[in-house]
Amino acid sequence: MKYTKLERNWVMYDVGNSALVLLNTSVVPIYFNAINTGASSADLVVAWGNAQTIASLVIAMLMPILGALADYAGNKIKFFLGFFLTGLVLCLAQAIPMSAMAFLTVYVLCTIGLNSSMTFYDAMLPDITTDERMDAVSSSGYAWGYIGSTVPFIICLALIMGGPALGVPTMLATRLSFVITGAWWLIFTLPLIRTYKQSTVASAVPRTPSAASWAACSPRSDTPCARSPTTRPCWST
């Protein structure tokens, strides 16, 4: 299947953000455990579970509202950019040495930014391609996301595991992995930001007819509207 430029750029965003998803599910829990001092294993598990729950709840509460607003002209890219940049900045911020609880807070906010950007990313698809190609393009994004995410992950893993032999401490190598992943995410997002234009727009809420409009459209009125056999509302244009 040959992709258009816009379809290709849409797929590339999945390649970029999937790198952070893979890092979050593999490296971040181990790093969080390493920077914890004095907390028991049970406390760590509870704190990590609470963080995931909070992130999920915030996203679940925000998305119905923001998703409806995004359907209006120009809002998809605005919300997408806002959440993407939030996630990106906080991804890079995780590289800053900090306490375990501060790191967990940054992680939760980064997760909210990432997953919220995905909501608006998915909402872009009707503007990206046709109905006939939508399934194929969506599946391609999913597949290339998995494939592409392994590239920065392998680099980060090699740095973490081989860093000490090169004089790079494991903790520093892990923090550098956040920078590498953030840079990868940014690079593969820029093409979509430059080329995306929202074309599907939600219809505006119809105006409530005024009392004058109702009077003019009364069956007893001698207006053309009253005499017209059409079933359209008389106040419509």
QUIVEN-V118286 format. One record per backbone hydrogen bond with DSSP energy under -0.5 kcal/mol. CO is the residue of the C=O (numbers start at 1). NH is the residue of the N-H. If there is no record, write none. Layout:
co nh
CO NH
CO NH
This chain:
co nh
1 3
4 8
5 9
6 10
7 11
8 12
9 13
10 13
10 14
11 14
11 15
12 16
13 17
14 18
15 19
16 19
16 20
17 20
17 21
18 22
19 23
20 24
21 25
22 26
23 26
23 27
23 28
27 31
28 32
29 33
30 34
31 35
32 36
40 44
41 45
42 46
43 47
44 48
45 49
46 50
47 51
48 52
49 53
50 54
51 55
52 56
53 57
54 58
55 59
56 60
57 61
58 62
59 63
60 64
62 65
62 66
63 67
64 68
65 69
66 70
67 71
68 71
69 72
70 76
71 202
72 75
74 78
75 79
76 80
77 81
78 82
79 83
80 84
81 85
82 86
83 87
84 88
85 89
86 90
87 91
88 92
89 93
90 94
92 95
93 96
99 103
100 104
101 105
102 106
103 107
104 108
105 109
106 110
107 111
108 112
109 113
110 114
111 115
112 116
113 117
114 118
115 119
116 120
117 121
118 122
119 123
120 124
121 124
122 125
124 127
124 128
125 128
125 129
130 134
133 137
134 138
135 139
136 140
137 141
138 142
139 143
140 144
141 145
142 146
143 147
144 148
145 149
146 150
147 150
148 151
148 152
149 153
150 154
151 155
152 156
153 157
154 158
155 159
156 160
157 161
158 162
159 163
162 165
162 166
163 166
163 168
164 167
167 169
169 173
170 174
171 175
172 176
173 177
174 178
175 178
175 179
176 180
177 181
178 182
179 183
180 184
181 185
182 186
183 187
184 188
186 189
186 190
187 191
189 192
189 193
190 194
191 195
192 196
199 201
210 214
211 215
212 216
213 217
215 218
218 221
223 227
224 228
233 236
